[in-house]
Amino acid sequence: MRDGKYEDVPVCRKAFIHGTTKRRIEHIVMSLKLEGQAPTDGRGKHKNRPHKLSEAKVAAVKNHIASFKGRNAHYSLQKTSKIFLPEELNVKKMHLMYMEKNPGLAVSYESYRSNFVKNFNISFGYPRINTCSFCDETKAKISALEADLTKGL
């Protein structure tokens, strides 16, 4: 390019072809002659995606996952935005709940799990490293009292 204008520069085809097939070079030359520009790469640009989830299904999955209310970490609130759901819950159970609630918007388990992993920062169980001894002791006392009450009734 000189002075803002493109210039034809002769190039030896044999040197240019190294590692490139003759057919590909001919295709590029024909495209340059007919259209004035090199062909664009069309890989992955088609709209034929028969298994792609519809926007309605993606939104339904996101709404379902977001509907679960979890707890935040005890001490590291500023360090992480991770939410902790009850330990008896897991992604498989959440997927089954979704399927029961939305039979018309069926989604495979793998699609549900993929959406869960990519869009949410959620773990299951109690964040053990983020507890203080007072909270652990209080929780143990409450559990013991609840057990005593259920045995006494």
N, C-alpha and C positions, 0 to 999 in steps of 0.2 A: 504494500500500500504506500503510495507516494502522493503527497499533497491531498490526502483524503480520497484518492481515487484508487480503485483496484487496477492492477496491472497484470497482464498475462506474462508468466514466467515459464520458459520452456524447461521441462523436467524429463530426464531420461526415464522412459517407462521401465526398462529393465532394473534400474536401481530402485524405482518406486515400488515395483511389484514384489520385491523381496519379502516373503512371508504372506503375500496377498495373492489370491487367485486372479487369473486373467479375466474371468467372468465378472468378478466384483469390480475390477477397474473399469471394465466396459460399461457396467451399470452406472457407476459414478459419472463417467464421461458423458453418457447419454442423458443422464439427469441434469448435468450442468448445461448441456447444449439446449435441452428442451425447456427446462424450468429456470435456469439461471442460478441454481443453488444445488448443493449436495443433498442427497436424500436424507431425511431424518430417520432415526432409529425407531421402529414401530414396536419393539418388543415390550410387552406388558401394557400396551396402550388400548387394547381391545376392550369392549364393554361386555363381552360374553363371559360372565361370571355366574354360572347357574347355582353355585352353593353359597354365594355371598348372603349374609344376613341382611334383612331389610332394616331400614331405620327404625321402624316400629318395634321389631324384635329387640334390637340393640337397646332402645330406650326402655323397653319393658324389663330387660335384664338389669340394666343400671338402676332403675327405680326399685326393683325388688331387692337388690343387694344393699342399696342405700337405706332401705326401710329397716334394716337390722340396727338396733341401737346397742352399741358396745360401750366399753369404758376406756378411758385414756390411761396412759401410763401414770404411775403414782408420783414419782419424783422428776422424771425427765419430760415434763410437759413442753418445755421450750425446745428440747432436742429432737423430738419426733412427733409426727402427727399420726402415728400408728394407733389403730383402734383394736381393742381386744374383745372378741366375742366369747361366749361361754364355751368351755372346753368340751362339752358334750355335743357341740355343733361342729359340722365340717362342710366342705364344699359339696360333697355328694348329697348330704341331707338338704342343704340349701337348694340344690338343683331339683331334687324331688319336690320340695315345697313349691318352687317356682312352677313346675310342671302341673301340680295340682291346682294352683291358683290361676294359671294361664294356659288352659288346654288348647286354645286356638292359636297361640303363639309359641308352638313347640320349638325348642332349641336343644341341640345335642349337648351332652355333658361337657365335651371338650370345648365347645364354643362358649358355654357358660363359664367354665373354669378359666379359659383364656381371657375373657372379659374381666373376671374377678381379679386375676393377677395383674393385668395391664392397667386397669383403671382405679384400683382400690389398694390402700395400704392397711390391710386387715390381717390379723393373726387370731388364732384360737387359743384359749386358755388364759391364765392369769399371769401377768408379767412378774415373775418371781424376783428378778433382780431389782425391781423398782419398789420394793415394799420396805416398810420400816418394821421394827420388832413389835411396836405397840399395835399396829394394824394387824399383823399376823396373830398376835396373842388374842386380840379382841375377836377376830374372826373365828379362831379355834374355840373360844369360850361360847360364842353364839352357836356354833355348830354343835357343841356338846350339849348345850341347853335344849336346842331343838330336838336332838336325838332323845334326850331324857323325856321331853314332853310327848313325843310320839310313842315311846315305850310305855309311858304311864297311861295313855288313853286307850 
